[in-house]
């Protein structure tokens, strides 16, 4: 099981439960799953395929987890 599988499974079971919180910003599991799918779709549209490696360098933010 990969990390995104855990997020998607949790969104199915507990869509409205808070997944991440940073200061006043928070996102529930459904919003996190939607964002993960959107980023995955964008990467696929750029030609990346499952198993390709990418580097992510972001501060500790929701976007870093989504990526």
Rosetta constraint file for C-alpha pairs under 8 A:
AtomPair CA 1 CA 5 HARMONIC 6.15 0.50
AtomPair CA 1 CA 6 HARMONIC 7.34 0.50
AtomPair CA 2 CA 6 HARMONIC 6.79 0.50
AtomPair CA 3 CA 7 HARMONIC 6.63 0.50
AtomPair CA 4 CA 8 HARMONIC 6.16 0.50
AtomPair CA 4 CA 36 HARMONIC 7.36 0.50
AtomPair CA 5 CA 9 HARMONIC 6.04 0.50
AtomPair CA 6 CA 10 HARMONIC 6.11 0.50
AtomPair CA 7 CA 11 HARMONIC 6.16 0.50
AtomPair CA 7 CA 29 HARMONIC 6.92 0.50
AtomPair CA 7 CA 32 HARMONIC 7.42 0.50
AtomPair CA 7 CA 33 HARMONIC 6.11 0.50
AtomPair CA 8 CA 12 HARMONIC 6.34 0.50
AtomPair CA 8 CA 29 HARMONIC 7.84 0.50
AtomPair CA 8 CA 30 HARMONIC 8.00 0.50
AtomPair CA 8 CA 33 HARMONIC 5.49 0.50
AtomPair CA 9 CA 13 HARMONIC 6.42 0.50
AtomPair CA 10 CA 14 HARMONIC 5.67 0.50
AtomPair CA 10 CA 15 HARMONIC 7.05 0.50
AtomPair CA 10 CA 29 HARMONIC 6.49 0.50
AtomPair CA 11 CA 15 HARMONIC 4.34 0.50
AtomPair CA 11 CA 16 HARMONIC 7.80 0.50
AtomPair CA 11 CA 29 HARMONIC 4.62 0.50
AtomPair CA 11 CA 30 HARMONIC 4.83 0.50
AtomPair CA 11 CA 32 HARMONIC 7.88 0.50
AtomPair CA 11 CA 33 HARMONIC 6.30 0.50
AtomPair CA 12 CA 30 HARMONIC 7.59 0.50
AtomPair CA 14 CA 29 HARMONIC 6.77 0.50
AtomPair CA 14 CA 30 HARMONIC 7.85 0.50
AtomPair CA 15 CA 28 HARMONIC 6.56 0.50
AtomPair CA 15 CA 29 HARMONIC 5.02 0.50
AtomPair CA 15 CA 30 HARMONIC 4.52 0.50
AtomPair CA 15 CA 31 HARMONIC 7.92 0.50
AtomPair CA 16 CA 28 HARMONIC 5.38 0.50
AtomPair CA 16 CA 29 HARMONIC 6.25 0.50
AtomPair CA 16 CA 30 HARMONIC 6.42 0.50
AtomPair CA 17 CA 28 HARMONIC 5.23 0.50
AtomPair CA 17 CA 29 HARMONIC 6.06 0.50
AtomPair CA 18 CA 26 HARMONIC 6.80 0.50
AtomPair CA 18 CA 27 HARMONIC 5.79 0.50
AtomPair CA 18 CA 28 HARMONIC 4.05 0.50
AtomPair CA 18 CA 29 HARMONIC 6.19 0.50
AtomPair CA 19 CA 26 HARMONIC 7.47 0.50
AtomPair CA 19 CA 27 HARMONIC 5.85 0.50
AtomPair CA 19 CA 28 HARMONIC 4.79 0.50
AtomPair CA 19 CA 29 HARMONIC 5.00 0.50
AtomPair CA 19 CA 32 HARMONIC 7.25 0.50
AtomPair CA 20 CA 26 HARMONIC 5.44 0.50
AtomPair CA 20 CA 27 HARMONIC 5.50 0.50
AtomPair CA 20 CA 28 HARMONIC 6.85 0.50
AtomPair CA 20 CA 62 HARMONIC 7.06 0.50
AtomPair CA 21 CA 25 HARMONIC 5.72 0.50
AtomPair CA 21 CA 26 HARMONIC 4.19 0.50
AtomPair CA 21 CA 27 HARMONIC 6.69 0.50
AtomPair CA 21 CA 62 HARMONIC 8.00 0.50
AtomPair CA 22 CA 26 HARMONIC 6.24 0.50
AtomPair CA 22 CA 61 HARMONIC 7.11 0.50
AtomPair CA 22 CA 62 HARMONIC 7.67 0.50
AtomPair CA 27 CA 31 HARMONIC 6.00 0.50
AtomPair CA 27 CA 32 HARMONIC 6.29 0.50
AtomPair CA 27 CA 62 HARMONIC 7.93 0.50
AtomPair CA 28 CA 32 HARMONIC 6.15 0.50
AtomPair CA 29 CA 33 HARMONIC 5.99 0.50
AtomPair CA 30 CA 34 HARMONIC 6.11 0.50
AtomPair CA 31 CA 35 HARMONIC 6.14 0.50
AtomPair CA 32 CA 36 HARMONIC 6.12 0.50
AtomPair CA 32 CA 66 HARMONIC 6.76 0.50
AtomPair CA 33 CA 37 HARMONIC 6.18 0.50
AtomPair CA 34 CA 38 HARMONIC 6.19 0.50
AtomPair CA 35 CA 39 HARMONIC 6.21 0.50
AtomPair CA 35 CA 66 HARMONIC 6.31 0.50
AtomPair CA 36 CA 40 HARMONIC 6.10 0.50
AtomPair CA 36 CA 66 HARMONIC 5.19 0.50
AtomPair CA 36 CA 67 HARMONIC 6.93 0.50
AtomPair CA 37 CA 41 HARMONIC 6.04 0.50
AtomPair CA 38 CA 42 HARMONIC 6.21 0.50
AtomPair CA 39 CA 43 HARMONIC 6.17 0.50
AtomPair CA 39 CA 66 HARMONIC 7.42 0.50
AtomPair CA 39 CA 67 HARMONIC 6.73 0.50
AtomPair CA 40 CA 44 HARMONIC 6.11 0.50
AtomPair CA 41 CA 45 HARMONIC 6.07 0.50
AtomPair CA 42 CA 46 HARMONIC 6.41 0.50
AtomPair CA 43 CA 47 HARMONIC 6.67 0.50
AtomPair CA 43 CA 48 HARMONIC 5.63 0.50
AtomPair CA 44 CA 48 HARMONIC 4.86 0.50
AtomPair CA 44 CA 49 HARMONIC 6.16 0.50
AtomPair CA 48 CA 52 HARMONIC 6.25 0.50
AtomPair CA 56 CA 64 HARMONIC 7.41 0.50
AtomPair CA 56 CA 67 HARMONIC 7.05 0.50
AtomPair CA 57 CA 64 HARMONIC 7.65 0.50
AtomPair CA 58 CA 63 HARMONIC 7.69 0.50
AtomPair CA 58 CA 64 HARMONIC 5.59 0.50
AtomPair CA 59 CA 64 HARMONIC 6.90 0.50
AtomPair CA 60 CA 64 HARMONIC 6.36 0.50
AtomPair CA 61 CA 65 HARMONIC 6.99 0.50
AtomPair CA 62 CA 66 HARMONIC 6.29 0.50
AtomPair CA 63 CA 67 HARMONIC 6.02 0.50
